[in-house]
Amino acid sequence: MDAIDRRIVKVLQAEGRISNADLADRVGLSPSPCLRRVRVLEEAGVIAGYRARVEREAIGLGLTVFVEISVTRHSRRNAEVVERRLSDVPGAVSCHMVSGAADFLLELAVPDLATYERILTSYLLSLDEVADIRSNFSLRPVLVEGALDLELAAGAPLPASPAGEA
C-alpha cells in the first residue's frame, strides 16, 4: 500500500458510506482511479467489507463482559472444542485465543447481568474442557472499534509519547 492507498483506507475506516466522488476529492484523485484503487484494495483483502456500527445501548445491549476462559489439559483437541463452542455463544462480539493467565478472551454484549448469568451457566460452565472462568465487566467504553493505525502498519516511527507532558 502506498500513501494514497493508506489515505483511502483511513477515510473509509471513518466514513464507510462516503461516495466515490467525495472519497476521490478527499484523497486527491479523480473518481475513476480512486474507484480502481478501492477495488484493488477490496480484491487484495485489505478492505474486508463494509458495515453499520450499531450503538449497543440503543438496542438494549448495555452490558459488556470480557470473559477470560482457561481450558483443562492444554491440547489441540480441547482448544478446538472450546473454539467451536465459543463461536455459538449468544451475545459473542469477539473471541481471541490469547497468551497469559487465560487461553481465550471472549467479549459479550448482553442486556443485563441476569442474561450474562444464563449464558455463563448454560453455555460456558457446561463445557468439560473449561477449567476456569473469570468475568470482567466494562464500566464504560473508552475506545471501541478504533481505526487501524495505517502509519504504524507502514513502519512509521512512533510519535512522541504525551506521557511526559505536564
C-alpha positions in Angstrom: 0.0 0.0 0.0 1.3 3.4 -0.9 0.4 6.7 0.8 -2.7 7.2 -1.4 -4.0 3.8 -0.6 -3.4 4.5 3.1 -5.4 7.7 2.8 -8.2 5.9 1.1 -8.4 3.2 3.8 -8.2 5.9 6.6 -11.2 7.8 5.1 -13.2 4.6 4.6 -12.5 3.4 8.1 -14.1 6.6 9.4 -16.8 7.1 6.7 -17.7 3.8 5.0 -20.7 5.3 3.2 -18.8 8.1 1.6 -19.4 8.4 -2.2 -16.6 7.6 -4.5 -16.6 11.2 -5.8 -16.2 12.6 -2.3 -13.6 10.0 -1.4 -11.6 10.9 -4.6 -11.7 14.5 -3.7 -10.5 13.8 -0.1 -7.5 11.8 -1.2 -6.6 13.9 -4.2 -7.6 11.7 -7.1 -10.1 11.8 -9.9 -13.1 9.4 -9.4 -12.0 6.6 -11.8 -8.5 6.0 -10.4 -9.9 6.2 -6.9 -12.6 3.6 -7.7 -9.9 1.3 -9.3 -7.7 1.6 -6.2 -10.7 0.8 -3.9 -11.5 -2.3 -5.9 -7.8 -3.4 -5.8 -7.8 -2.9 -2.0 -11.0 -5.0 -1.8 -9.7 -7.8 -4.0 -6.5 -7.9 -2.0 -8.4 -8.3 1.2 -7.2 -5.0 2.7 -10.8 -3.8 2.7 -12.7 -6.8 4.1 -16.2 -5.3 3.9 -18.5 -2.5 5.0 -21.0 -2.5 7.8 -23.0 -0.3 10.1 -21.7 0.4 13.6 -24.7 -0.1 16.0 -24.8 1.5 19.4 -25.1 -1.3 21.9 -27.1 0.7 24.5 -29.5 1.9 21.8 -30.6 -1.6 21.1 -30.7 -2.8 24.7 -27.2 -4.5 24.9 -25.8 -2.1 27.5 -23.6 -4.6 29.4 -20.2 -5.6 28.0 -18.5 -8.5 29.6 -14.9 -9.7 28.9 -14.7 -13.4 29.9 -11.3 -15.0 30.5 -11.5 -18.7 29.8 -8.8 -21.3 30.7 -9.0 -24.8 29.3 -8.2 -28.1 31.1 -5.2 -30.0 29.9 -3.8 -28.0 27.1 -4.3 -29.9 23.9 -5.2 -29.1 20.3 -8.4 -31.1 20.8 -9.6 -29.2 23.8 -8.7 -25.8 22.2 -10.7 -26.8 19.0 -13.7 -27.9 21.0 -13.8 -24.7 23.1 -13.3 -22.5 19.9 -16.3 -24.2 18.2 -18.5 -23.8 21.2 -17.5 -20.2 21.9 -18.5 -19.1 18.4 -22.0 -20.2 19.2 -22.4 -18.3 22.5 -25.3 -15.8 22.3 -24.1 -12.2 22.6 -20.5 -13.0 21.5 -18.9 -10.0 19.8 -15.4 -11.2 19.6 -13.2 -14.0 20.8 -9.4 -14.4 20.8 -7.1 -17.2 21.7 -4.6 -15.4 24.0 -1.4 -15.9 25.9 -1.2 -15.2 29.6 -3.3 -16.3 32.5 -6.3 -17.3 30.3 -6.4 -19.2 27.0 -9.4 -17.4 25.4 -10.8 -13.9 25.8 -14.5 -13.6 24.9 -16.3 -10.3 24.6 -20.1 -10.4 25.1 -22.7 -7.7 24.6 -25.8 -8.6 26.7 -28.8 -6.7 28.1 -28.1 -7.3 31.8 -26.4 -9.3 34.5 -29.2 -11.9 34.6 -28.7 -12.6 30.9 -25.0 -13.0 31.4 -25.6 -15.4 34.3 -27.8 -17.6 32.0 -25.1 -17.6 29.3 -22.4 -18.4 31.9 -24.3 -21.3 33.3 -25.9 -22.7 30.1 -23.0 -22.3 27.7 -19.7 -21.6 29.4 -19.8 -23.7 32.6 -21.3 -26.6 30.7 -18.0 -27.2 28.7 -16.0 -30.0 30.2 -12.9 -28.6 28.6 -13.1 -25.4 30.7 -11.0 -25.2 33.8 -11.6 -21.6 34.9 -13.7 -18.6 34.0 -13.1 -15.0 35.1 -15.6 -12.3 34.2 -14.7 -8.6 33.8 -17.5 -6.0 33.4 -17.0 -2.9 31.4 -17.8 0.2 33.4 -17.7 2.4 30.3 -16.1 2.2 26.9 -13.0 4.3 26.3 -12.2 3.2 22.7 -14.5 0.8 20.8 -13.7 -0.4 17.3 -10.9 2.1 16.8 -9.5 2.6 13.3 -6.4 0.6 12.5 -3.2 2.7 12.5 -2.1 2.6 8.9 1.1 4.6 9.5 2.2 2.1 12.2 1.5 -0.7 9.7 3.6 1.0 7.2 6.6 1.1 9.6 6.4 4.8 10.5 8.2 5.7 13.7 6.1 6.1 16.8 5.1 9.7 17.6 6.5 11.3 20.8 4.6 10.0 23.9 2.4 12.6 25.6 3.1 10.8 28.9 6.0 13.2 29.7 3.9 16.3 29.1 2.6 18.3 32.1 
